[in-house]
Amino acid sequence: MYVRKDKSDAQKIIETALALSGMTQAQLAEKLGKSPSSFSQKLAKGRFTVEEYKKIGELTGLRFVCRYEENYL
């Protein structure tokens, strides 16, 4: 399942995680087994699975929480 967010939302989430962890985007890419350029492209598209967000959370020392809200719209 892909979490489709506005790409700026995905970027904000990951940039915040990086800032809080003190990790660079290149370091995170390496820990995810991706090249910095492929991770940057993925980040620009803003398409990450729930599992990828969880892994990013683990690597940055944060917890990713996904929830559904009734009557959100």
Long-range contacts (C-beta under 8 A, 24 or more apart in sequence): 1-49, 1-50, 2-47, 2-48, 2-49, 3-47, 3-48, 3-49, 3-50, 3-53, 3-66, 4-46, 4-47, 5-46, 6-46, 7-44, 7-45, 7-46, 8-46, 9-46, 10-43, 10-46, 10-47, 10-48, 11-43, 11-44, 11-46, 13-53, 14-43, 14-56, 17-56, 17-57, 17-60, 17-62, 18-60, 20-60, 20-61, 20-62, 21-59, 21-60, 21-61, 21-62, 23-59, 23-60, 28-56, 28-59, 28-60, 31-59, 32-56, 32-59
